[in-house]
């Protein structure tokens, strides 16, 4: 995934970049982007490469393996938890009676557990700086 933006400010290891917001980005928030005052652009913190200066155009990149890993975590992991929770509850319900009720209870519980884990994983990833986009000079 690549986007082009303008460098706003520079920190030791990162840069703050303003990127025009696309409709696909409106609810994701993974890049840590915040809407600017105008509402049609986002302010993103990215890993700095090269020697950019405020006002320079940079290319923001999220490596494909990170993009696929995050897509799996957001879309597939909750579905897997739902299915496994239902299957586990159904088998337990065969022993206790009423497998569909136990399956539904375990499915909801496993989804809730999955979302709680994803929330904590997201917080620790942000703190560690994982999955941050990389800002490269436009001529690279």
N, C-alpha and C positions, 0 to 999 in steps of 0.2 A: 504494500500500500504506500503510495507516495502523494504528497501534497506540496504545494509551493506557498511560502509565506515570507513575511518581512520581519527581520530581527528588530525587536523593540529594545531589549536590554540584554546585557551579558553578565553572567556570574562566573565563578571560578571554573566549574565543570559543565555548566549548562547555559542555555540561552532561552530567553522568552521570545516567542514568535507569535505574530498575529497571522491567522489563516482564515480565508473566507470559508464560512460554514456551509456545508452541503446538507441536503435533506437527510442523507444516510447517517450523518453524524449527530443528528438532533437529540437522540436519546442514549447514545452509547456511553460517552463520558470516559472511556478507557484511557484516552490520551491525557486526561487530566485537564482538558480544555474547559475554559470558563467563557461564557458569552461576554463580549465587549459591550460597552454602553449602547452602541448602535444596534446590536442584536443580530447583525448579519455576518459577524466574524467571531472567531474564538481566539483566546489567548492560551497558548500551549507552552509548557516547559519541556525542553528537549535536551538531549545530550549534545554537547558542542564538539564538532570536529573542525579542524582548520582554525582560522583566525577571523571569524566574522565580526563585523562592526554594525552598530545600529543603523538601520536603513537598508542593509544588504538583503538581497533575495536569497533564500535558502530552500533546499529541498528536504522535506521531512519524510523520513522513511521508517516504517515499522517492518522489521525482518519477517519474511514469510513464515518461518517456523514459529515465531512468537504469535503471529496473526492466526495461524492454524491452531496453536495450543489454546489461545484465548477463545477462539470460536468453539472449540470442543468443550472447554470449561463452561462457557455460558449456555450453549445450546444442547449438547449431547449429555453432559454429566447429569443435569436434572432429570432428563428422560430416562437415563439408565437407573438412577436412584428410584424413580417412580416405578419402573418395571420390576426391579429387584425387591423393592419394598412390598409391592403387591404380591409377588410370587412368594416371598417369605411369610407374609401374613396369611396368604391362602393356604400354604402348607401347615402353618400353625393352626389355622382355623379348621383344617381337616381333623386335627387331633381334638381341639376344644369344641368344635361345632361352629356352624355358620361361617364358612370360609370366606364368603364375599365381604362380609362386614369386617373381618379381621384383615383381609387384603386391603380394603379401603383405608382402614386405620393405619396400617403399616405404610401404605403408599403415601399418605399425607404426612406421616411422621418422617419418613425418609426424605421427602421433598423439603420439609422444613429444616431438617438437619443439613441437607445439601446446601440450601440457600444460606444458612448460618455459617457453614464452613466457607462458602464462596465469599461471603462478606468479610470474614476474618482474613482469608487469603488475599483478597483485594487490598485490605488495609496494610498487611505486612508487605505486599509487593510494592505498594506506593512508597512505604517508608524506606524500603531497601533500594528503590529506584529501578526495579525490574520492569520490563515491558515499556520503557520510555522510548518515544520516537528519537531518531538520530537526525540532527540537523547537519546537512552537508552543503558546502558551497554549490551553487547552481551549475558551475562549469565542470564539476566532477562527473 
